[in-house]
Amino acid sequence: MIRNYFKTTFRNIARNKLFTFLNILGLSLGLATAILILFWVQDELSYDRYHKNANDIYRITGDYHLNGVNMKICTAAPPMAATMINDYPEVLDACRLRQIGSRVFTVGEKKIKVEDLSYADSTFFDLFNIPIIEGDPKNVLNQPNFVMLSKETAKRFFGNNHAVGESIKIGERSFMVSGIFEDIPDNTHFHFDILLSMPSLEDSFSQMWLSNNFHTYIRVHPTTNIIKLESQMQEMIARHLGPDLERFIGKTLEEFMGDGSVAFGLQKLTDIHLKSDLMAELENNSDINNVYIFSFIALFILIIACINFMNMATARSEGRSKEVGIRKVSGAVRGQIVFQYLLESFVITILAYFLAMILVELYLPSFNTLSGKHININY
């Protein structure tokens, strides 16, 4: 019986080649467009979610309202990381980054410019799941003048030769390559080709609370009440910022603030790419509203393709009344006729899907170029 249904289905498809072609083409174009857009949406929503403890990692922010000027920044004072660990038991780990832009490196006789560099604490690989290819994770960034290279940068510097233990220079200062890390994935809110050890930076030892130059991340216990922790963090303003103001500026905290205010905050790691537009961002972020807009567009295109598919099927059904009559006379019941129609629609939909995936494969490179992504299909 089933075999007969399929035989009839393919005969009807073959008999109405133009109708079948137009129906498959219209549906496949709609599907391909929606799939490409949803790939982009999925990629945007995936930022920083691959880290093992992504839901427990937060970035420290500052909200300053002083002398009529409002500043919301995503950097913190040098001692903030250590203070958070020492003063709040729910904070399990912390890491600082200090982005320094591009530098020219001397590797043997070659001079090579690298665009993305940062100083990083030795806890960087504890918080973020960036695989280390060579080197001891506990010792790669814990000493002055240590440097880690991404896999691509190591190949650029040393070709296929062994890089760990080699010396490279920034100006007259020498650094020893202590490890190689895997290239940072695209769906991350920061990208670095080289990480310099934080002890190599003199400012990293500063205890001054008036400077805010370090992107500071903390990992908290999964049961932590973040709102409560944020409220507890405000006491650091009077305890640390106040004394620094008196020492360096000669004003008390109240005198300096006037009618203004200062507040520390915590921003979830997975919110940074789509929901953050603060001063001193490591990279340009996207906007969650774009995700909503493009999701709606994909859904709208898919609905239009489905309506077109149904309209064409309805228009064709009017010409099949004789076929239906003959089937009923032959003893076919309503359910069997409905099943035949549904099977034909199902086969056409499957064919449209395969054509859509062929179109997606063909146009994905162009789509990546247009969107600035590096999306791959994981079947």
C-alpha positions in Angstrom: 0.0 0.0 0.0 2.7 2.4 1.0 4.6 1.5 -2.1 1.6 2.5 -4.2 1.4 5.9 -2.4 5.0 6.6 -3.3 4.6 5.4 -6.9 1.6 7.7 -7.3 3.4 10.6 -5.7 6.4 10.4 -8.1 4.2 10.0 -11.1 2.2 13.1 -10.2 5.5 15.0 -9.6 6.9 13.8 -13.0 3.6 14.6 -14.8 3.6 18.2 -13.5 7.2 19.2 -14.0 6.7 23.0 -14.3 4.5 23.1 -11.2 6.9 20.9 -9.2 9.9 23.0 -10.3 8.3 26.3 -9.3 7.1 24.9 -6.0 10.5 23.4 -5.1 12.4 26.5 -6.3 10.2 28.9 -4.3 10.3 26.9 -1.1 14.1 26.2 -1.4 14.9 29.9 -1.9 12.9 30.8 1.2 14.5 28.0 3.2 18.0 28.9 2.1 17.6 32.6 2.9 16.1 31.8 6.3 18.8 29.2 7.1 21.6 31.7 6.3 20.1 34.4 8.5 19.5 31.9 11.3 23.2 30.8 11.1 24.1 34.4 11.6 21.7 34.7 14.6 23.0 31.5 16.1 26.6 32.7 15.8 25.7 36.0 17.5 24.0 34.2 20.4 26.9 31.8 20.8 29.5 34.5 21.9 31.6 33.4 24.9 29.2 30.5 25.7 31.8 27.9 24.9 33.7 28.6 28.1 33.2 26.0 30.8 32.1 28.4 33.5 30.6 31.1 31.2 27.5 31.5 33.4 29.6 32.2 36.5 32.1 34.7 34.9 31.5 38.5 35.2 33.3 41.6 34.1 33.7 44.4 36.6 32.3 47.8 35.4 32.2 51.3 36.7 29.4 53.9 36.5 30.7 57.4 37.2 28.6 60.6 37.4 30.9 63.5 38.2 30.6 67.2 37.5 27.8 66.6 35.0 29.7 64.0 33.1 28.5 60.5 32.9 30.9 57.6 32.2 30.2 53.9 32.1 33.4 52.0 31.7 34.4 48.3 31.5 37.8 48.7 33.2 38.8 48.7 36.8 41.7 49.7 39.1 44.8 47.5 39.3 44.1 46.1 42.8 40.4 45.3 42.1 41.0 41.7 41.2 43.0 40.8 44.3 40.6 42.7 46.5 37.6 40.8 45.2 39.2 37.5 45.9 40.4 38.5 49.4 37.2 40.3 50.6 34.4 38.2 49.1 34.4 34.4 49.6 32.0 33.8 46.8 34.6 35.1 44.3 36.7 32.0 43.3 39.1 33.4 40.8 39.9 36.6 38.9 41.9 37.7 35.9 43.1 41.1 34.5 43.8 42.0 30.9 45.6 45.2 29.7 45.2 45.7 26.0 48.2 47.6 24.4 47.4 47.6 20.7 50.0 46.8 18.0 53.7 46.4 18.5 56.7 45.5 16.3 58.5 42.3 17.3 62.1 41.4 16.5 62.4 37.7 15.8 66.0 36.8 14.8 66.7 39.1 11.9 63.0 39.7 11.1 60.8 42.6 12.3 57.1 41.6 12.4 54.2 43.8 13.4 51.4 42.3 15.5 48.1 44.1 15.9 46.4 42.5 18.9 48.4 42.2 22.1 47.5 42.2 25.8 49.0 41.7 29.2 47.2 38.9 31.1 47.3 37.4 34.5 48.4 33.7 34.9 44.8 32.9 35.7 43.7 33.7 32.2 43.5 30.1 31.1 41.7 29.1 34.3 38.8 31.4 33.5 38.7 31.1 29.7 38.7 27.8 27.9 41.4 28.6 25.4 43.4 25.4 24.8 47.1 25.5 25.5 49.0 23.6 22.8 52.5 23.8 24.4 53.6 24.9 27.9 52.5 24.4 31.5 49.1 26.2 32.1 50.2 27.1 35.7 53.5 28.6 34.7 53.1 30.2 31.2 52.3 33.7 32.4 53.5 33.8 36.0 57.0 35.2 35.5 58.2 38.6 34.2 59.2 38.7 30.5 57.2 35.6 29.6 55.1 35.7 26.4 52.6 33.3 24.8 51.9 33.1 21.1 48.8 32.0 19.3 49.3 29.0 17.0 49.0 31.2 13.9 51.4 33.8 15.3 54.0 31.1 16.3 53.9 29.8 12.8 54.3 33.3 11.5 57.3 34.0 13.7 59.1 30.6 13.6 57.5 28.6 10.8 57.5 24.9 11.6 60.4 25.3 14.1 59.9 24.8 17.8 58.9 28.1 19.4 58.8 27.5 23.2 62.0 28.7 24.9 62.9 31.0 22.0 63.5 34.7 22.6 61.7 37.6 20.9 62.0 41.4 21.4 59.8 44.4 21.7 62.2 47.3 21.1 65.2 46.4 23.3 63.2 44.3 25.8 63.5 40.5 25.4 60.7 38.1 26.2 60.9 34.3 26.3 58.2 32.3 24.6 56.7 30.2 27.4 53.8 28.6 25.6 51.5 28.3 22.5 47.8 28.7 22.7 45.1 27.7 20.2 43.8 30.6 18.1 40.9 32.3 19.9 37.5 31.4 18.4 35.7 34.0 16.4 32.7 34.0 18.7 34.6 35.7 21.6 34.5 39.3 22.6 38.3 39.6 22.6 41.0 38.3 20.3 44.7 38.4 21.0 47.6 37.1 18.9 50.1 37.5 21.8 49.7 37.5 25.6 52.4 39.0 27.7 52.7 38.0 31.4 51.2 40.5 33.7 54.3 40.6 36.0 56.1 42.2 33.0 54.0 45.3 33.4 55.0 47.6 36.2 51.5 49.2 36.5 50.1 45.8 37.4 51.6 46.0 40.9 50.1 49.5 41.5 47.7 49.8 44.5 46.2 53.1 43.2 42.4 53.1 42.9 42.2 56.3 40.9 43.3 54.6 37.6 41.1 52.3 35.6 43.2 50.6 33.0 42.5 46.9 33.5 39.7 44.7 32.1 38.9 42.6 35.2 37.0 39.4 35.2 35.9 37.3 38.2 34.5 33.8 38.5 31.9 33.4 41.3 30.4 30.4 43.0 27.4 29.1 41.0 25.0 29.9 43.9 26.1 33.5 44.3 23.5 36.3 44.5 24.9 38.8 42.0 22.7 41.6 43.1 23.8 41.2 46.7 27.5 41.0 45.7 27.2 44.2 43.7 25.7 46.0 46.7 28.6 44.7 48.9 31.1 46.0 46.3 30.1 49.6 46.9 31.8 49.7 50.3 35.1 49.5 48.4 34.5 53.0 47.2 34.8 54.6 50.7 37.4 52.1 51.9 39.8 52.4 48.9 38.9 55.2 46.6 38.3 57.7 49.5 41.9 57.4 51.0 43.4 57.7 47.5 41.5 60.9 46.8 42.7 62.5 50.1 46.3 61.4 49.4 46.6 62.5 45.8 44.0 65.2 45.4 43.6 66.5 48.9 39.8 66.2 49.0 37.6 63.9 50.9 35.3 61.5 49.0 32.3 63.7 49.8 34.0 66.8 48.6 35.1 65.3 45.4 31.7 63.7 44.6 29.6 66.7 45.3 26.2 65.8 43.8 27.8 63.0 41.7 28.1 59.3 42.4 30.3 56.3 41.7 29.1 52.7 41.5 30.8 49.4 40.7 28.9 46.7 38.8 29.1 43.2 37.4 28.4 42.4 33.8 27.8 38.8 32.8 30.4 37.4 30.3 27.7 36.1 27.9 26.0 39.5 27.8 29.1 41.5 26.7 28.9 41.0 22.9 25.2 41.8 22.5 24.3 44.0 25.5 27.4 46.1 26.1 28.4 49.5 24.7 30.7 50.8 27.4 33.8 53.0 27.2 37.1 51.1 26.6 35.5 47.9 25.1 38.1 45.5 23.9 36.4 45.2 20.5 33.3 46.6 18.8 30.3 44.7 20.0 27.0 43.9 18.3 23.5 44.7 19.4 20.8 42.3 20.7 18.2 44.4 18.7 19.9 43.2 15.4 19.4 39.6 16.5 15.7 40.3 17.1 15.3 42.1 13.8 17.0 39.4 11.7 15.2 36.6 13.5 11.9 38.3 12.6 13.1 38.7 8.9 14.0 35.0 8.7 10.7 34.0 10.2 8.8 36.3 7.8 10.7 35.0 4.8 9.9 31.4 5.9 6.2 32.2 6.3 6.0 33.8 2.9 7.6 30.8 1.3 5.1 28.5 3.1 2.2 30.6 2.0 3.4 30.5 -1.6 3.8 26.8 -1.3 0.3 26.3 0.0 -1.3 28.7 -2.5 0.3 26.7 -5.4 -0.8 23.4 -3.9 -4.4 24.8 -3.5 -4.5 26.1 -7.1 -3.3 22.7 -8.4 -5.9 20.8 -6.3 -8.7 22.3 -8.3 -7.4 20.4 -11.4 -7.4 17.1 -9.6 -11.1 16.8 -8.8 -11.5 14.1 -11.5 -8.6 12.1 -9.9 -10.3 12.4 -6.5 -13.6 11.3 -7.9 -12.1 8.2 -9.5 -10.4 7.3 -6.3 -13.6 7.6 -4.3 -15.4 5.4 -6.9 -12.6 2.9 -6.6 -13.2 2.7 -2.9 -10.7 5.2 -1.4 -11.7 6.8 1.8 -11.1 10.4 2.9 -8.1 9.5 5.0 -6.3 7.8 2.1 -6.8 10.8 -0.2 -5.5 13.2 2.5 -2.5 11.0 3.1 -1.7 11.0 -0.6 -1.8 14.8 -0.7 0.3 15.1 2.4 2.9 12.6 1.1 3.3 14.6 -2.1 3.8 17.8 -0.1 6.3 16.0 2.1 8.3 14.8 -0.8 8.4 18.2 -2.4 9.4 19.8 0.9 12.2 17.3 1.3 13.5 18.0 -2.2 13.2 21.7 -1.5 15.2 21.3 1.7 18.1 19.5 -0.1 18.2 22.1 -2.8 18.2 24.8 -0.1 21.2 23.2 1.6 23.0 23.1 -1.8 22.3 26.8 -2.2 23.5 27.5 1.4 26.7 25.6 0.7 27.2 27.6 -2.6 26.5 31.0 -1.1 27.9 30.6 2.4 31.4 31.9 1.5 29.8 35.1 0.0 27.6 35.4 3.0 30.6 35.1 5.4 32.3 37.9 3.4 29.3 40.1 3.6 28.6 39.5 7.3 32.3 39.4 8.4 31.7 35.9 9.9 33.5 32.5 9.6 30.4 30.3 9.8 30.8 26.6 9.0 28.0 24.1 8.7 28.2 21.4 11.4 26.0 18.7 10.0 
